[in-house]
Amino acid sequence: MQHPLIIALDFDSRVKRQHFLEGFGEEPLDLKIGMEGFYREGATVIEELKQKGHRIFLDLKLHDIPNTVHQAMKALANLEIDLVNVHAAGGQKMMSAAREGLEAGTKSGQNRPKLIGVTQLTSTDDQMLSNELLIQQPMDEVVAHYAQMTAQSGLDGIVCSALEVQKVHEVCGTDFLTVTPGIRMPEDDKGDQHRIVTPAQARQNGSWGIVVGRSITQANDPLTAYQKMKQEWERYA
């Protein structure tokens, strides 16, 4: 994965997912499988997509005690995924255990999957941060702090909004991976996202990769929507 545009395959059936991908021909894609698909189909969905040459971001956002996360990551490494994540709120011991589990489960001679920590979901706004999570610091400071913890735990990067990427790079360096969901074209419906930007804005802000779901998967012409997004994303490469 190098500056990927990752399509979030949030479909409620295998048939719908397959029909969607048929419209893209044989081109290998960067794809995100989240809880919905993985909990329904299990490892078979990963195996099926990997056989077709796609690169996979397994988005399960693990968050549990360190030993449990270690064992889970050890098992997930066998799937030969490319990218996987945990919740940074689980703390440094948990994140370190996740990395160690991936390393233990990766087959000899292969690189372990990239591991990133989720900072704050792009559906979270400042009001929710303060009133529900009882976090009083500004969003960019919270995300930057979580990013520092993630880096200190030996992870490769984080998930955040593109609005916080510049702040993250100030504290963690430009080589630290920043994967940014909440991507929309100006004419798209925002849905349940709050901290959103366009693909071009994400690239200008320094995002390493972007995750796009409904703006592509629910478009009348998904391939054209994908190509338009990709053109915007690569314009400032």
N, C-alpha and C positions, 0 to 999 in steps of 0.2 A: 504494500500500500504506500503510495507516494502522493501526497496532496489529494486524497480521494474525495469524490462526491459519492457518499454512501446512501443508497436507497433503503429506506426503512420498510421492510416487507410485513406490514401489519395487516395481514389478511386473516379472515376467520375460517378459512378452509384451504386445504392443499390444492384443490381444483382451481380456486380463484388465484392463488399464487402462481401456479403453473401457467394459467391463461395469461396473466400479466407478463410473465417472463418470456413467453412465446413471441410477444410483440417486439422483443429486442434481438431476436435472431440468436446467433452463436457468440455474440460479444461477451467476453468475461466482464463481470460487473463487480463493484464493491457493494455488498449487501449487508443489511442489519437484520438479524433475527432476534426478536425480543421475547419477553415472557409468553406472550400470547401464542406464538408459533412453537416455541420450544416446549412449553408445558403441554401443548396439545399433541405434537408429533414426536417429541423427544429427539434423540440423536440422529434419527433417520433423515430429518430435514437438513441437517448439516452435511451428512454424507452425500445426500442427493445433490446438493448445490456444489459441494467441493468436486464431485465427479465431473461436473460441467465446467470446471475451471474458475468458478467465482471465488472471490475473496470475501471472507466472512468476519463480521463484527458481531460477536455474541453478546447481546446487551441484557444481562441478567441482574446487574447491580447488586452483587452479593453483599450482605450485611449481616454478620453473625459473629459469634465468638471466634477467636483466631484459629483454633484447632479445626472447627467445622469448615471455615472458609479454606483453610489449607487443604483439607481432604477433598473438598468440592473442586478446587482448582486443579488438583492433581488428576482428578477424573476428567475434567473438561479439557485438559491439555492433550489427552488421547484423541480428541476430535480433530486435532490439527487445524484449529481455527487461527485466524490472523490477529484478532483483536478481541479483548474481553475486559470487563470492568467490575469494579466494586464501588460501594459508597464510601467516600473519604471520611464521612462522619463516623465510620466504624473505628477510626483511630489508627495510629501508626503500627501498633502491634498486629492488628488485623491485616493491614495492608501489606506489611512485611511477610506475614504468614501466607497471604495470597500469592505473592511473588515466589516464595519458596516452594509452594505447592505446584505452581506452574513449572518451575524449573525441575522439580522432582518427577513430574508427569510427562515432560517432553522427551520424546524418543532421542536416543543417542545420535548425534550428528545433525540434528535439526535445531533451528532457532526456536526458542520459546515464543509463544504468542505475546504480542505487545499488551501491556497491562496499564489501564488508566483508571483514575478515580473520579467518580461523579462528585462535583462540588455542590452546586445548588441547581435544581431542575429549572428549566426555562419556563415552566408554568408557575414558578415562585416569583412573587413581586416583593417590593420592600414592605408593604403592609403585612403580608403573610409572614415575612421574615421576623418582623417585630412583634406582631400581635399573637401569632400562633406558635412560632418557634422560639420566641423570647430572645431573639438575637438582635441586639440594638445597634451593632456596627453597620455601616453602609455595605451594600451588596458587594461592591468591588473589593473592599477590604476583607470581607468574609471569604470570598472566592480566592483571593490571593493567599490568605492564611491557609486554607485547605490545600491549595496548590503547593505551598511550601512543605506542608506535612507529607503530601504525596511524594514529592521529590525526595525528601529525607528518608522515606520508606523504600526507596529504590524503584519506584514505578516509572513508567515511561512518559506519562502525561496525565491530562485530566479531561473531563467533560465540563464545559461551561458555555455560557452565552458568548457570542463573538464580541459583545459589548465589554467584556472583561478581559479579553485576550491580551491587550496591550499591557494592562496592569500585571497580568500573570507573567508575561515575558520579562517585565522589569525585575521581578523577584526570582524567577526561575531560569531565565535565559531563553534565547530564541529557538534552541534545539529541543526544548520541552514541548511535547506534543499537546496541541489544543484541538480537541474535537468538539465542534459546535453545532448542536441542533438549533431549533427555532429559526429555520431558514425559510423565508417566503419571498416571492416576487411581490412588487408593490400592489398588484391587483388581486392577490390571493387573500382568502379568508384567514384570519389569525387563529381561529379555533380556540383551544385552551392555552395557547402560548402567550406569554407577556413580553419577554425580552427577546425580540426578534429583529433580524436584519436580512438584507438581500444577500445573494451569493457574492456579488461584487464587493459589498461592504465588508463581508466576512473576510474575503481575501485581502482587502486593503488593511484591515485591522490585524492581519497576521495569523488567521486561523490556519492550522495544518490540514484539517479535513472538516467537511460539513456533512450533516445528516439531514436528508430531506425525505419526508414521508408523503403526507396527503397531497401536497402540491404536485407530486408526480403520480402517485398511485391512484388518486381520485380524479385526475384530469380526464377530459374527454379524449385526448390523444396523449397517452403517457409518454410515448417515445419522443414526440415533439416537445413536450414539457421538459423531459430530461435533457434533451439536446440544448434547449434554450437555457436551462439552469447551468449546464456544463459550460456553455459558451460564456455566460456571465462569470462563472467561477474561475475560468481560465484566462479571462481577459487581462488580469493584472499579474499573471504568472511571471 
